[in-house]
Amino acid sequence: MMNIPERMVIEWSAEDNCYLVHLPNFPFQQFHPHGETYEEAAKHGQEVIESSIEWYQAEGKTLPIPKIVINVAA
């Protein structure tokens, strides 16, 4: 497993009855990784991140610039 500082958002979907993974730095993704458990969804999300990075490298493309979220305390 690669140690990659990419963000993933994991949310429960009652409609799909599973956890869905959104990868903000890879907006082109057509299919969202998912899992029956949070841990399974995180594992699948990591696999998609790794394969996406491998694809970018194989194609000689620059990785998307990570989106930065700044939380400002109220």
Contacts in CASP RR format, 6 or more apart in sequence:
PFRMAT RR
TARGET T0000
AUTHOR 0000-0000-0000
METHOD contacts of the structure
MODEL  1
MMNIPERMVIEWSAEDNCYLVHLPNFPFQQFHPHGETYEEAAKHGQEVIE
SSIEWYQAEGKTLPIPKIVINVAA
1 46 0 8 1.000
1 50 0 8 1.000
2 49 0 8 1.000
2 50 0 8 1.000
2 53 0 8 1.000
4 46 0 8 1.000
4 49 0 8 1.000
4 50 0 8 1.000
4 53 0 8 1.000
5 66 0 8 1.000
6 23 0 8 1.000
6 25 0 8 1.000
6 49 0 8 1.000
6 66 0 8 1.000
7 23 0 8 1.000
7 24 0 8 1.000
7 25 0 8 1.000
7 66 0 8 1.000
7 67 0 8 1.000
7 69 0 8 1.000
8 21 0 8 1.000
8 22 0 8 1.000
8 23 0 8 1.000
8 24 0 8 1.000
8 42 0 8 1.000
8 45 0 8 1.000
8 46 0 8 1.000
8 49 0 8 1.000
9 21 0 8 1.000
9 22 0 8 1.000
9 23 0 8 1.000
9 24 0 8 1.000
10 19 0 8 1.000
10 20 0 8 1.000
10 21 0 8 1.000
10 22 0 8 1.000
10 38 0 8 1.000
10 41 0 8 1.000
10 42 0 8 1.000
11 19 0 8 1.000
11 20 0 8 1.000
11 22 0 8 1.000
12 18 0 8 1.000
12 19 0 8 1.000
12 20 0 8 1.000
13 19 0 8 1.000
13 20 0 8 1.000
13 34 0 8 1.000
16 34 0 8 1.000
18 34 0 8 1.000
18 35 0 8 1.000
18 36 0 8 1.000
18 41 0 8 1.000
19 34 0 8 1.000
19 35 0 8 1.000
19 36 0 8 1.000
19 37 0 8 1.000
19 38 0 8 1.000
19 40 0 8 1.000
19 41 0 8 1.000
20 32 0 8 1.000
20 33 0 8 1.000
20 34 0 8 1.000
20 41 0 8 1.000
21 32 0 8 1.000
21 33 0 8 1.000
21 34 0 8 1.000
21 35 0 8 1.000
21 41 0 8 1.000
21 42 0 8 1.000
21 44 0 8 1.000
21 45 0 8 1.000
21 48 0 8 1.000
22 32 0 8 1.000
23 29 0 8 1.000
23 33 0 8 1.000
23 45 0 8 1.000
23 48 0 8 1.000
23 49 0 8 1.000
23 52 0 8 1.000
24 67 0 8 1.000
25 63 0 8 1.000
25 64 0 8 1.000
25 65 0 8 1.000
25 66 0 8 1.000
25 67 0 8 1.000
26 48 0 8 1.000
26 49 0 8 1.000
26 52 0 8 1.000
26 64 0 8 1.000
27 64 0 8 1.000
29 48 0 8 1.000
29 52 0 8 1.000
33 41 0 8 1.000
33 44 0 8 1.000
33 45 0 8 1.000
33 47 0 8 1.000
33 48 0 8 1.000
34 41 0 8 1.000
34 44 0 8 1.000
35 41 0 8 1.000
35 44 0 8 1.000
53 63 0 8 1.000
56 62 0 8 1.000
56 63 0 8 1.000
END
